[in-house]
Amino acid sequence: MEEAFSGFPIGITFILFFLGAMVRGQATYWLGRIITEQSLKRTRPTSGWSKRVHDWLQGDSVGRGAGFIRKFGVAAVPFAYLTVGLQTLIIAAAGVMRISIIAFTIAQVPGALAWATIYTTVGFAVWGAVFGALQGNPVLTALLVLMVVAVIVAIVRRRRRRAAVEAATV
């Protein structure tokens, strides 16, 4: 991706990244809001993509995003742009929680500006350095794979324990 923008002037790259962050944030917000209103209130899908989205909106992930918003208010939205992994969850949770579009958009602007600044300047260089370090270094690659597997195992075990607890309390 870095090479795609290497010939662009930095100002144009920044504007494109800012607009991309704004559009992505708005799309995620509106998907969370519209799907919540339509899916959770009017339907109970039993299969397909609508069931997966329905389950995701009611699941722990979006619940964690909503928890951030409950704890920090609308200030969680610009913070979301500085994270990897929480961004979509917090922004979707803002839509699920029906935060006003004006408050969301105003809160989104500093986050999108920060995101655009990071990726216009050092963001892609950092990712490139990480992937460059992994190339030709089987030890680092193996450690990264082990860390990813450990995180996945921890998540699966946690979900199974929760499911067992919920099943026992029913």
ZIGINOR-V643586 format. One record per backbone hydrogen bond with DSSP energy under -1.0 kcal/mol. CO is the residue of the C=O (numbers start at 1). NH is the residue of the N-H. E is the energy in kcal/mol with one decimal. If there is no record, write none. Layout:
# ZIGINOR-V643586
[[CO	NH	E] [CO	NH	E]]
This chain:
# ZIGINOR-V643586
[[5	8	-1.1] [9	13	-2.4] [10	14	-2.6] [11	15	-2.3] [12	16	-2.7] [13	17	-2.6] [14	18	-2.8] [15	19	-2.9] [16	20	-2.4] [17	21	-2.5] [18	22	-2.4] [19	23	-2.8] [20	24	-2.6] [21	25	-2.4] [22	26	-2.7] [23	27	-2.8] [24	28	-2.5] [25	29	-2.7] [26	30	-2.9] [27	31	-2.5] [28	32	-2.5] [29	33	-2.6] [30	34	-3.2] [31	35	-2.3] [32	36	-1.5] [33	37	-2.4] [34	38	-2.9] [35	39	-3.1] [36	40	-1.1] [38	42	-1.1] [39	43	-1.6] [48	52	-1.7] [49	53	-2.7] [50	54	-2.4] [51	55	-3.0] [52	56	-2.4] [53	57	-2.7] [54	58	-1.5] [59	63	-1.5] [60	64	-2.4] [61	65	-1.8] [62	66	-2.7] [63	67	-2.1] [64	68	-2.0] [65	69	-1.9] [66	70	-2.9] [67	71	-2.3] [68	72	-3.1] [69	73	-2.3] [72	75	-1.0] [73	76	-1.9] [74	77	-1.6] [75	79	-1.3] [76	80	-1.9] [79	82	-2.0] [80	83	-1.7] [86	90	-2.9] [87	91	-2.4] [88	92	-2.8] [89	93	-2.2] [90	94	-1.8] [91	95	-1.4] [92	96	-2.7] [93	97	-2.8] [94	99	-2.3] [95	98	-1.1] [100	104	-2.7] [101	105	-2.6] [102	106	-2.5] [103	107	-2.3] [104	108	-2.2] [105	109	-1.5] [108	112	-2.8] [109	113	-2.5] [110	114	-2.3] [111	115	-2.6] [112	116	-2.7] [113	117	-2.3] [114	118	-2.6] [115	119	-2.6] [116	120	-2.0] [117	121	-1.7] [118	123	-3.7] [122	126	-2.5] [123	127	-2.0] [124	128	-2.7] [125	129	-2.4] [126	130	-2.4] [127	131	-2.6] [128	132	-2.7] [129	133	-2.4] [130	134	-1.6] [131	135	-1.5] [134	137	-1.7] [137	141	-2.2] [138	142	-2.5] [139	143	-2.4] [140	144	-2.5] [141	145	-2.5] [142	146	-2.6] [143	147	-2.4] [144	148	-2.5] [145	149	-2.6] [146	150	-2.6] [147	151	-2.3] [148	152	-2.4] [149	153	-2.8] [150	154	-2.4] [151	155	-2.4] [152	156	-2.6] [153	157	-2.7] [154	158	-2.3] [155	159	-2.5] [156	160	-2.4] [157	161	-2.5] [158	162	-2.5] [159	163	-2.6] [160	164	-2.4] [161	165	-2.6] [162	166	-2.9] [163	167	-2.5] [164	168	-2.1] [165	169	-1.6]]
